[in-house]
Every structure is written in C-alpha cells, then in structure tokens.
Amino acid sequence: MPEHDTSQYVALKQKVQSAMPVRQEYTDADVEQTIYHVLAKEAHEDYTNVRDRVSIGRRIFHAMRRLDVLQPYLEDPEITEIMVNGPDHIFIEKDGRLYRTETVFESVTRLEDVIQQIVGTVNRTVNESNPIVDARLTDGSRVNAVLPPVALNGPILTIRKFREDPITMDELIAWGTLTQEAAEFLKERVRERYNIFICGGTASGKTTFLNILSGFIPKEERIITIEDAAELKLTGLENLVTLETRKAGVEGKGEITIRDLIRTSLRMRPNRIIVGEIRGAEAIDMLQAMNTGHDGSLSTGHANSCADMISRIESMVLQGALFPIEAIRAQIASAIDLMVYLTHRPDGRRQLTEIVQLEGMQEGHVVMEPLFVRKGEQLIRTAHEVKIKQK
C-alpha cells in the first residue's frame, strides 16, 4: 500500500481491531495471525503481492503492539536519535547527521497515544496541566515529550537511543574520541577513586562516557546510581543499587527528586555514588557527598568548557543554598579532582577535548591545570603532573 494512502491503512486497521474482541487477551502471534487473515480476505490491487502484504501487515502490527511508525527506526541500529515535531515532521540522526523522513503519523491523536503508551510503562504522567515529561523505553533509550499548549506545533517527542551492547573504550579510541594514553590515564584515576566530573554540550556523549568509566570500578565495591530516567547500563557489578526520580502525582504529591535520592543514598553505605546528570540545587548534595568519604564518585553536566562547568555548578548550588561564592568554590575545588570535557563536532564525531585537574583555590578562584588538551586532531598530554591524592 502506498505510504501516503492513510485512509486505506486506517480502514484495514479498524477491520483488524473489529476482528479482535476487547475482552480477550492476545499474544503478538495472535495479533499477527489476525492481521494477515484480514489482509487475505480484503484483497486489493495495492497489496496483493507478498511484499506489499507483509509491509502493510507490519505497519498495522507496529501500530497495535509497538510504537507505530517509529518502530522501524527504533529497530535500526544505525539510527541514534528520533525527533518528532508534530505528526507530520519526523527526523532521525544517523552517523551524526540529521535527516527528515517521509514518515508521518495518521493523526495528532495517534501521536499522543504513542506518547501516553511510552510514559505509562514507567509510571509517568503527561497531560495539558503537566505537559513536559522525561521517561525511558524498556531498552533504556531516553525519552522526552512536550505537549501543547507548551509545544505550539503539536506533540513533540524525542528519543535518544542506546545500543544494546554498550560502547567500549576501545571503540572510542578507534573512532578518535580519545587516545590510548588518555584512556589508560582515566582508567587508573577511576580505580584510584578520583572524583571525576564529565561535561559537554547536548549529544556530546556524556552519558556514554560515564557508563564506560563506571566499567573500571572494582567489582567488589557498592555502587549507587541516581538518575532522572535510568539510562546507565553498568555490567559486572554485583553490589549495585539503581535509583530513579519520580514526578508528583495528580494531587501534586509523591515527588522524589535527585536531591532526595542523593541524601538517602548516603544512608545506604555506598562506596561510590554516580549521578547521571546535575541540573540544579542537587549540586550541593553531590559536592558534599564527594567531600564526606565517597571518593571515586562520578557525575555529568551541561557546559561549554571545564571553566564554564565550574560557573554552572556555582549557579546550581546557589539555587539550593545561599553560601558565599568563595565557600562554594572551595567546596568544588575540594570535591572534584578531574573534569573531562567532550564535544560533538559538526561532522557527527564526538571528541574528548580536555582533561583538567582542580588544584585548589587561588585569589578566590578555582585553579585548573590542563592534563590533556586537543590541538587540531591530536589529543596532547601536557607537562603538568597529576596531583597525587590520598584516597
């Protein structure tokens, strides 16, 4: 059936649904059998051959049991992001570049149904009074949805996909993200329990890099991960606790924030705490955790450079506590040992641009020393020696 002929597709889907009483439970195999039985009965010149019949059958199946027109993109391992700007504008990211697809949803209502299906699986709520939500798919892919009236051009859905088999450090080295020397340096610092903060812009690979560094943690340690939507895939760790925030319910109660989870994690006897991303006042709790015996902790944040990340952490701390700026900077300098800065280049490549160590305070400012810097395509080790910390 031609992609543009929505009316025929909708009519066929309705016939399939009519052939399946709501009162019964159906397996995927039951649904597929019903679909192709209906297609066989409803012979039509546009889908009499096997290829067309399979195509329309899969489309109806995806609409009834999966995520509709988005499902093929979710199943394509080369696609890393799906962006839906209303029912008629669907974009994908492939090999680091954005492409507009010819695919469309049959209606605004159908797109809204898909969004509700996604957020419902993780007990989240999104509606006109609460139009913004972060969620995840069962495979860990990150989901953000924004509904009208906030979104003026219809429901907006963004899905950041993650590979089933996590990216490894060897792959990053092969892709030129960083050098073998820098990788070995970071691996040793993780094992020596340095507190490391990863920063960068949107889609620079912060979560992926955090996941890789977490893989160097000794297996006998107790690790607690804290995220807005659980994305990290830590393997090989037996004593692992995964915590996820929760939005307030319809009555405005029951919200569990990153701050709440960091505070309660301190009572769970962690060796290290991993916070997926610091965005607000929880920065003060993370710094205090790093400063009170939880060495080797890891986190990420949005910034345009390591120096910019320091300023952003200062601002985030001030959202939760009115400390003197010098006291905040002293906390940062004491808590964080290393900062790693990642960039997303226009050609789609992710690169580690800088590794700096925080050297304490001087004249009221945090002192940073570059240990690795990128010059052109080369990541160069500087002459500065890493500060040996007693962990």
Helices and strands as residue ranges (DSSP letters): H 6-18, H 28-41, H 50-65, G 68-70, H 71-75, E 79-85, E 90-94, E 97-100, H 108-120, E 132-136, E 142-146, E 156-160, H 169-175, H 180-191, E 196-200, H 206-214, E 223-227, E 240-244, H 258-265, E 272-275, H 282-290, E 298-302, H 306-320, H 325-335, E 338-344, E 350-362, E 365-375, E 378-381
